[in-house]
Amino acid sequence: MNDIYSAFTGNIPENYDHYLGPIFFHRCAEDLAVRIAEGQAEQVLEIAAGTGIATRYLRNQLPGKAHITASDLNDDMLRHAQQKFLPSENISFQVANAMELPFEEGQFDVVTCQFGIMFCSDKPLVFHEAHRVLCPGGRLLFSIWDALEHNPLPRVINEMLAELFDGDAPAFLQLPFSYHDQTQIRKDMEKSGFSDVRFTTLDGECVFSRPKNAALGMVTGSPLRLEIEQRKDTTIDEVVNKVMGRLKTIFGERDCRVPMRWTVISANRAD
Ligand SMILES: C[S@@+](CC[C@H](N)C(=O)[O-])C[C@H]1O[C@@H](n2cnc3c(N)ncnc32)[C@H](O)[C@@H]1O
């Protein structure tokens, strides 16, 4: 996996949170937080917490005494997250690689992750680490995107990039939609000791008032930006404008609603 695909740095966190948050992530975060709050959740570890979108919904759903540890590989994402919370909100923030968690065995009763695992090159290692830091009976709940064919907004942009870069397109957009084979995921999880693995596939909508917001979010709110900046033959503004034009043609000029599909996976640490 290209190293820059994990580099949510510089002004990416701000654009991610501002543009992509409302388009993709808030509704999924609310659903995930409600599921977590249905069971025991006193010590919660969130991995790949990013700018704290799911953290906010978790904080609102869980009782005040529940402690949340929000972690992410990128300090720039976490600093953006931290500014959204008051010191009294019982949350700690910690830079952590999901494949090498800096926590003791059995410390948490919930580990969660919204749309982060795809960015980790070794998924079984993430499950191994999550299993290690969960207490017996603890739960893992995380979400993944379904394939690009079920997520037309990124699919259309990905197809457009392929045309624009004539067979040598930036490939970042494929990554978030690349880990959805349920047989493989179950195998990866059971190998790490998880039991009672359950999949819930959900259909929703990406909602954006103007195609410009979606184009800015998709091009400047993720490491796709860095991948485009490495190219000498175009600029970010040019790509944003071309993406915006294509989105207008396909999804309309105002108040766009585009289907999206994702899956929430839950499992237990049995022993
Ligand atoms: C699409 S964002 C999801 C952020 C957040 N969970 C949300 O729902 O908005 C992916 C996140 O994964 C983080 N990430 C990438 N590789 C990681 C790793 N190896 N360990 C922990 N976090 C990682 C990135 O920094 C980024 O914040």
PDBQT file of the ligand as one rigid body, heavy atoms in Angstrom, charges set to zero:
ROOT
HETATM    1  C1  LIG A 301     -11.576   7.960   6.438  1.00  0.00    +0.000 C 
HETATM    2  S1  LIG A 301     -10.758   8.487   7.883  1.00  0.00    +0.000 S 
HETATM    3  C2  LIG A 301     -11.922   8.001   9.139  1.00  0.00    +0.000 C 
HETATM    4  C3  LIG A 301     -11.869   8.929  10.329  1.00  0.00    +0.000 C 
HETATM    5  C4  LIG A 301     -13.014   8.786  11.324  1.00  0.00    +0.000 C 
HETATM    6  N1  LIG A 301     -13.087   7.477  11.896  1.00  0.00    +0.000 N 
HETATM    7  C5  LIG A 301     -14.343   9.188  10.730  1.00  0.00    +0.000 C 
HETATM    8  O1  LIG A 301     -15.252   8.361  10.664  1.00  0.00    +0.000 OA
HETATM    9  O2  LIG A 301     -14.481  10.344  10.292  1.00  0.00    +0.000 OA
HETATM   10  C6  LIG A 301      -9.472   7.305   8.075  1.00  0.00    +0.000 C 
HETATM   11  C7  LIG A 301      -8.585   7.566   9.278  1.00  0.00    +0.000 C 
HETATM   12  O3  LIG A 301      -7.680   6.461   9.432  1.00  0.00    +0.000 OA
HETATM   13  C8  LIG A 301      -6.482   6.968   9.998  1.00  0.00    +0.000 C 
HETATM   14  N2  LIG A 301      -5.435   5.953   9.813  1.00  0.00    +0.000 N 
HETATM   15  C9  LIG A 301      -4.825   5.577   8.675  1.00  0.00    +0.000 A 
HETATM   16  N3  LIG A 301      -3.954   4.585   8.925  1.00  0.00    +0.000 NA
HETATM   17  C10 LIG A 301      -4.033   4.314  10.257  1.00  0.00    +0.000 A 
HETATM   18  C11 LIG A 301      -3.382   3.389  11.128  1.00  0.00    +0.000 A 
HETATM   19  N4  LIG A 301      -2.474   2.524  10.675  1.00  0.00    +0.000 N 
HETATM   20  N5  LIG A 301      -3.688   3.408  12.453  1.00  0.00    +0.000 NA
HETATM   21  C12 LIG A 301      -4.609   4.285  12.928  1.00  0.00    +0.000 A 
HETATM   22  N6  LIG A 301      -5.247   5.178  12.158  1.00  0.00    +0.000 NA
HETATM   23  C13 LIG A 301      -4.967   5.185  10.836  1.00  0.00    +0.000 A 
HETATM   24  C14 LIG A 301      -6.273   8.273   9.228  1.00  0.00    +0.000 C 
HETATM   25  O4  LIG A 301      -5.379   9.135   9.877  1.00  0.00    +0.000 OA
HETATM   26  C15 LIG A 301      -7.696   8.801   9.181  1.00  0.00    +0.000 C 
HETATM   27  O5  LIG A 301      -7.959   9.637  10.285  1.00  0.00    +0.000 OA
ENDROOT
TORSDOF 0
